[in-house]
Amino acid sequence: MLISKNGFEMLEYLIICLVLCVMYYLYRDNKRIKNVSDKHVYITGCDSGFGNMLAKHLDQQGFHVLAACFTEKGAQELKNSTSSRLKTFQLDVVKSESINKAAEFVKSEVKEKGLWGLVNNAGISMPSGPNDWLTIDDHKVLLNVNLIGLIEVTLSVLPLIKRARGRIVNVASIFGRISGAGGSYCISKFGVEAFNDSLRRDMSTFGVKVLCIEPGFFKTTITNVDITAEHLKKLWIRLPQDVKEDYGADYLDKTLTKVKKWLEQLADPDLMKVVWCMDHALTSVHPRTRYSVGLGAKLFWIPLSYMPTAISDFVFNVDKVKPAKSIF
């Protein structure tokens, strides 16, 4: 079928508009703030992984980094590998006393300038497993760290961030979009997404930007095969005999084999992909509302989260180990 002259002109016009829109987006996306040397950023969970790498990265850029670590060893190792601008301190996000003490330290450092950035990075993934393997205390452990602790840390320094018209960066997960495992890891990340959205709207009138990082699978302690296997074995050992019989004597071994294969295939070793997004959220003049990190997140997990439930259920169940008393 022939296209008329007017049709060609319209197509050319649309292509030009699209190219201009892309160029404007790239220009806008690359605009960065100036004078980072007078800005403070408070990061939780800096012992290892994303938090540790971000602390070092921002320190190299000239930020005043306030790096909260869970252990004294983690704090000392980070301090030894960074400049004198970076200050380390211990923080346990499940203890209000520790959170308030950290907030006082942050306040003493930022003074009247306020706090430019808070990165809520601290988090755990265990205990996780089939829900009938878990107790309410298991759920509380995860929720207290990943959600309640994150909220309390944020509230403890929120006045300082409002004073600086700064940024809050909450680390959720692609599993804050779709629930892929039993336990409260996904529940906590759904909660982080909800808190992030409500806080973003509340703070917009004060000039505070609230951003969300949604990593896919990356090679950190959270996806460590040995740690995951150890936790699952502990859960299995304490199960009542009737529950073990429901699943079958070989269920744990088969599941560990599957988990090892999934984590080794899916976990991306390039943590800088996530750190770059955190950096952009803190330094861009026009930060993005959400940063979904990794090709797997963009091309598989997010599309799957929008698909009919029957499809997502099939995807999660297709390669899953079947319990001995499964009806399928």
C-alpha positions as CSV (number, residue, x, y, z in Angstrom):
1,M,0.0,0.0,0.0
2,L,1.4,3.4,-1.0
3,I,1.8,6.1,1.5
4,S,0.7,9.6,0.5
5,K,3.0,12.6,0.5
6,N,1.1,14.0,3.5
7,G,1.6,10.6,5.2
8,F,5.4,10.8,4.7
9,E,5.5,14.4,6.1
10,M,3.5,13.3,9.2
11,L,5.9,10.4,9.7
12,E,8.9,12.7,9.4
13,Y,7.3,15.2,11.8
14,L,6.7,12.4,14.4
15,I,10.3,11.1,14.1
16,I,11.7,14.6,14.5
17,C,9.5,15.2,17.6
18,L,10.6,11.8,19.1
19,V,14.3,12.6,18.5
20,L,13.9,16.1,20.1
21,C,12.1,14.5,23.1
22,V,14.9,12.0,23.6
23,M,17.6,14.7,23.3
24,Y,15.7,16.9,25.8
25,Y,15.3,13.9,28.2
26,L,19.0,13.1,28.0
27,Y,20.0,16.7,28.6
28,R,17.6,17.0,31.5
29,D,18.7,13.7,33.0
30,N,22.4,14.6,32.9
31,K,22.1,18.0,34.7
32,R,23.8,17.7,38.1
33,I,23.9,19.8,41.2
34,K,26.9,21.9,42.0
35,N,29.0,22.4,45.2
36,V,28.7,18.9,46.6
37,S,31.6,19.6,49.0
38,D,29.3,21.4,51.4
39,K,26.7,18.6,51.4
40,H,26.2,15.8,53.9
41,V,24.8,12.3,53.0
42,Y,23.7,9.8,55.7
43,I,23.8,6.2,54.5
44,T,22.7,3.1,56.5
45,G,24.0,-0.4,56.0
46,C,27.6,0.5,55.1
47,D,29.3,-2.6,56.3
48,S,29.2,-4.2,52.8
49,G,27.4,-4.3,49.5
50,F,25.7,-1.2,48.0
51,G,26.0,1.0,51.1
52,N,29.7,0.4,51.4
53,M,30.4,1.1,47.7
54,L,28.2,4.2,47.7
55,A,29.9,5.6,50.8
56,K,33.3,5.2,49.1
57,H,32.0,6.6,45.8
58,L,30.4,9.7,47.3
59,D,33.5,10.3,49.4
60,Q,35.6,10.3,46.2
61,Q,33.2,12.9,44.8
62,G,33.7,15.2,47.7
63,F,30.6,14.7,49.7
64,H,30.7,14.6,53.5
65,V,29.5,11.0,54.1
66,L,28.0,9.9,57.4
67,A,28.3,6.1,57.1
68,A,26.3,4.0,59.5
69,C,27.5,0.5,60.0
70,F,26.0,-2.4,62.1
71,T,29.4,-3.6,63.3
72,E,32.5,-1.9,64.7
73,K,34.6,-4.0,62.3
74,G,32.6,-2.7,59.3
75,A,32.9,0.9,60.5
76,Q,36.7,0.6,61.0
77,E,37.4,-1.0,57.7
78,L,35.4,1.6,55.8
79,K,37.1,4.4,57.8
80,N,40.5,3.0,56.9
81,S,39.8,3.0,53.2
82,T,38.3,6.6,52.8
83,S,39.2,10.2,53.4
84,S,38.9,12.1,56.7
85,R,35.6,13.7,55.3
86,L,33.8,10.4,55.8
87,K,32.6,9.7,59.3
88,T,31.6,6.3,60.5
89,F,29.4,5.3,63.4
90,Q,27.4,2.2,64.6
91,L,23.7,1.9,64.1
92,D,21.2,-0.8,64.9
93,V,18.0,0.1,63.0
94,V,15.8,-2.0,65.3
95,K,16.7,0.0,68.4
96,S,15.2,3.4,68.9
97,E,18.0,4.4,71.3
98,S,20.6,3.7,68.6
99,I,18.6,5.5,65.9
100,N,18.2,8.6,68.1
101,K,21.9,8.6,69.1
102,A,22.7,8.5,65.4
103,A,20.3,11.3,64.6
104,E,22.0,13.5,67.3
105,F,25.4,12.7,65.7
106,V,24.1,13.6,62.2
107,K,22.6,16.9,63.6
108,S,26.0,17.8,65.2
109,E,27.7,17.3,61.9
110,V,25.3,19.1,59.5
111,K,24.6,22.0,61.9
112,E,22.4,24.7,60.3
113,K,22.9,23.6,56.7
114,G,20.7,20.6,57.2
115,L,21.1,17.1,55.7
116,W,21.2,16.9,51.9
117,G,20.7,13.2,51.6
118,L,19.5,10.1,53.5
119,V,20.0,6.7,51.8
120,N,18.0,4.0,53.6
121,N,20.1,1.0,52.5
122,A,20.2,-1.3,55.5
123,G,18.3,-4.5,55.0
124,I,18.2,-8.3,55.5
125,S,16.5,-11.1,53.5
126,M,16.4,-13.8,56.1
127,P,14.5,-15.6,57.6
128,S,12.6,-16.4,54.4
129,G,10.9,-19.6,53.2
130,P,7.5,-21.2,52.8
131,N,5.1,-19.4,55.1
132,D,4.2,-22.5,57.0
133,W,7.9,-22.9,58.0
134,L,7.9,-19.5,59.7
135,T,6.7,-18.0,63.0
136,I,5.4,-14.6,63.7
137,D,8.7,-13.7,65.3
138,D,10.4,-14.5,62.0
139,H,8.2,-12.0,60.3
140,K,8.9,-9.4,62.9
141,V,12.7,-9.8,62.5
142,L,12.5,-8.8,58.8
143,L,9.8,-6.1,59.2
144,N,11.6,-4.4,62.1
145,V,14.8,-4.1,60.0
146,N,13.5,-3.5,56.5
147,L,10.4,-1.4,57.1
148,I,9.9,-0.2,60.7
149,G,13.6,0.6,61.1
150,L,13.7,2.4,57.7
151,I,10.7,4.6,58.7
152,E,12.1,5.4,62.1
153,V,15.5,6.4,60.7
154,T,13.7,8.6,58.2
155,L,11.6,10.3,60.8
156,S,14.6,10.9,63.1
157,V,16.3,13.2,60.6
158,L,13.4,14.4,58.5
159,P,13.5,18.0,59.9
160,L,17.2,18.2,58.9
161,I,16.4,17.1,55.3
162,K,13.5,19.6,55.1
163,R,15.9,22.3,56.2
164,A,18.3,21.5,53.3
165,R,15.5,20.7,50.8
166,G,17.4,17.5,50.3
167,R,16.8,14.0,49.1
168,I,15.6,10.7,50.7
169,V,16.6,7.6,48.8
170,N,14.8,4.4,49.9
171,V,16.1,1.1,48.8
172,A,13.2,-1.3,48.0
173,S,13.5,-4.2,45.6
174,I,12.0,-5.5,42.4
175,F,10.2,-7.8,44.9
176,G,8.4,-4.7,46.1
177,R,6.5,-5.0,42.8
178,I,5.8,-8.7,42.8
179,S,6.0,-11.2,45.6
180,G,8.3,-14.0,44.7
181,A,9.1,-15.7,48.1
182,G,7.4,-16.6,51.4
183,G,8.2,-14.6,54.5
184,S,8.3,-10.9,55.1
185,Y,11.1,-9.8,52.7
186,C,8.6,-9.0,49.9
187,I,6.1,-7.7,52.4
188,S,8.6,-5.3,53.8
189,K,9.6,-4.1,50.3
190,F,6.0,-3.6,49.3
191,G,5.8,-1.5,52.5
192,V,8.9,0.5,51.6
193,E,7.3,1.3,48.2
194,A,4.1,2.5,49.9
195,F,5.9,4.6,52.5
196,N,8.1,6.0,49.7
197,D,5.0,7.1,47.7
198,S,3.2,8.7,50.6
199,L,6.4,10.4,51.8
200,R,7.2,11.8,48.4
201,R,3.8,13.4,48.1
202,D,4.0,14.8,51.7
203,M,7.5,16.3,51.2
204,S,7.0,17.7,47.7
205,T,5.7,21.0,49.0
206,F,8.8,21.4,51.1
207,G,11.1,20.9,48.2
208,V,12.3,17.5,49.4
209,K,12.6,14.8,46.7
210,V,11.9,11.2,47.7
211,L,13.3,8.5,45.4
212,C,13.1,4.7,45.3
213,I,15.7,2.2,44.2
214,E,14.4,-1.1,43.0
215,P,17.4,-3.5,42.4
216,G,16.9,-6.8,40.7
217,F,19.2,-9.7,41.6
218,F,22.7,-8.6,42.5
219,K,25.5,-10.5,44.1
220,T,25.4,-9.3,47.7
221,T,25.1,-10.9,51.2
222,I,21.3,-10.9,50.6
223,T,21.7,-13.3,47.6
224,N,24.7,-15.3,49.0
225,V,24.1,-19.0,48.3
226,D,25.8,-20.3,51.5
227,I,24.0,-17.9,53.8
228,T,20.6,-18.7,52.2
229,A,21.2,-22.4,52.4
230,E,22.2,-22.2,56.1
231,H,19.0,-20.3,57.0
232,L,16.8,-22.7,55.1
233,K,18.5,-25.7,56.8
234,K,17.8,-24.1,60.3
235,L,14.2,-23.5,59.4
236,W,13.9,-27.2,58.2
237,I,15.5,-28.6,61.4
238,R,13.0,-26.9,63.7
239,L,9.9,-27.9,61.7
240,P,7.3,-30.2,63.3
241,Q,7.5,-33.7,61.9
242,D,4.0,-33.5,60.3
243,V,5.1,-30.4,58.3
244,K,8.2,-32.2,57.2
245,E,6.1,-35.1,56.0
246,D,3.9,-32.7,54.0
247,Y,6.9,-31.6,52.1
248,G,8.8,-34.9,51.9
249,A,12.3,-35.9,53.2
250,D,14.1,-34.8,50.0
251,Y,12.3,-31.5,49.6
252,L,15.1,-29.4,51.3
253,D,17.9,-30.9,49.2
254,K,16.0,-30.4,46.0
255,T,15.1,-26.9,46.9
256,L,18.7,-26.0,47.9
257,T,19.8,-27.2,44.5
258,K,17.2,-25.0,42.7
259,V,18.0,-22.0,44.9
260,K,21.7,-22.3,44.1
261,K,21.1,-22.5,40.4
262,W,18.7,-19.5,40.4
263,L,21.0,-17.3,42.5
264,E,24.1,-18.2,40.5
265,Q,22.3,-17.5,37.2
266,L,20.4,-14.4,38.2
267,A,22.8,-12.5,40.5
268,D,24.6,-9.7,38.7
269,P,28.1,-9.1,40.1
270,D,28.2,-5.5,38.9
271,L,27.0,-3.6,42.0
272,M,28.0,-0.3,40.5
273,K,24.8,-0.4,38.5
274,V,22.9,0.2,41.7
275,V,25.4,2.6,43.1
276,W,25.1,4.7,39.9
277,C,21.4,5.0,40.4
278,M,21.8,6.0,44.0
279,D,24.4,8.6,42.9
280,H,22.0,9.9,40.3
281,A,19.2,10.2,42.8
282,L,21.4,12.3,45.1
283,T,23.1,14.5,42.5
284,S,20.7,14.9,39.5
285,V,18.9,18.2,39.3
286,H,15.9,16.2,38.0
287,P,16.1,12.7,39.7
288,R,13.8,9.9,38.6
289,T,11.0,8.9,40.9
290,R,12.0,5.2,40.6
291,Y,15.2,3.4,39.5
292,S,14.6,-0.2,38.5
293,V,18.1,-1.6,38.2
294,G,19.2,-4.4,36.0
295,L,18.0,-5.8,32.7
296,G,16.2,-8.6,34.5
297,A,14.2,-6.0,36.5
298,K,13.3,-4.0,33.4
299,L,12.7,-6.8,30.9
300,F,11.2,-9.5,33.1
301,W,10.2,-8.7,36.6
302,I,8.4,-5.4,36.0
303,P,6.5,-6.7,32.9
304,L,5.6,-9.9,34.9
305,S,4.2,-7.7,37.7
306,Y,1.6,-6.3,35.3
307,M,0.6,-9.6,33.8
308,P,-2.6,-11.5,34.9
309,T,-2.2,-13.4,38.1
310,A,-2.5,-16.8,36.3
311,I,0.6,-16.0,34.3
312,S,2.8,-14.8,37.2
313,D,1.7,-17.8,39.3
314,F,2.6,-20.2,36.5
315,V,6.0,-18.6,36.1
316,F,6.8,-18.9,39.8
317,N,5.5,-22.4,40.0
318,V,6.8,-23.9,36.8
319,D,10.3,-24.8,38.1
320,K,9.4,-25.0,41.8
321,V,10.0,-28.2,43.8
322,K,6.7,-29.9,44.5
323,P,6.0,-31.1,48.1
324,A,5.3,-34.8,48.7
325,K,1.7,-34.1,49.4
326,S,1.1,-31.7,46.5
327,I,-2.3,-32.1,44.8
328,F,-0.8,-31.3,41.4
